[in-house]
């Protein structure tokens, strides 16, 4: 007599296995960037093992003698490339990788993982080198996303945009390039502005603190990856200040990733905000509620398909 096995087949374990070792792939790329393997040939056996790992990941090619960058590595992983992502990779390798090791503590306690007093910004602006690493890390993302944010809405009826916390000016430059009639300015801390002058072109520079100082006149303000850093209480203060400074019919352009149930990058970034800041990622409905509470109307959102999405809100005319 034979009996059949009534136990159902086990689920495919590939998804779990993939997540178990996913951090190893990130660390291979981070280390190859750190060691400059996208600018030179490996020199030792261990460097060749690392380079072979990059071949397996699709970052390098090898013809048996020479390693060559794949097209994506050539554009994004060489430090001298205009579209380099190495600033954000350095930031991820030196800082985020360490902070994410205590995700459990952040979830249990509901606080970021900076061990010293202060916030992400007080830590990253502690020295000029730390500031440049952080700002250029954001610049790499901005070069990819800002043109799509600038093109998400018709901004032709505006004349002057001020990018609050605009750092290297990638969003200000993208808006001016897409809408030449809109002159653009970066408003940021004096140390950031000093560095931005070496990076940004075709924009004006104004130094100040958007929480503490009067805002420069504009009929369009921009906030690029700013609101996700802060609590709702601080966001309310900033949005009220922007609303008061705008003329009737003026606008606010926001660049943030919009949280959605099925968008894995948005949820990973929201956890990143938990680890690094007092903020979070939000849905369009949550942003709309905050904006309407501050007096804005006609709130629109566009999913760009890039690392950040776009929101436009306007101050009503009388």
PyMOL commands that set and color helices and strands:
alter all, ss='L'
color gray80, all
select helices_A, chain A and resi 14-34+45-56+71-76+86-100+103-109+120-124+128-151+170-178+190-196+227-229+232-245+264-276+284-293
alter helices_A, ss='H'
color red, helices_A
select strands_A, chain A and resi 60-62+67-69+160-164+183-188+204-207+220-224+251-256+296-302+309-315
alter strands_A, ss='S'
color yellow, strands_A
deselect
rebuild
show_as cartoon
